[in-house]
Amino acid sequence: MDALPHFVTHDVMIRLYALSMLAMIAALALGPTLDEKIQSVLPTSTEDKWLQIPWRTSLMKARADAQQSGKPLFLWIMNGSPVGCT
């Protein structure tokens, strides 16, 4: 501790440390709660509309349903991992 300026005593250092701890505690207390953080990353009702689509896992069942309802058939075909990690 020889490199400290003459006006910075151990008492001053302890007080500065305590003050910085209080500032961090105040920042945590005033910050968003865990529930608010979780809510901020969850999809909204407009972002998860794709979940309302009646997806089919059987091509033959999907083809029959499309033909019966007169709607087109959408195929999602890919090679590799669905998250793009091939």
Secondary structure as UniProt FT lines:
FT   TURN            2..3
FT   TURN            6..7
FT   HELIX           10..30
FT   HELIX           34..41
FT   TURN            45..48
FT   HELIX           49..52
FT   HELIX           59..69
FT   TURN            82..83
//
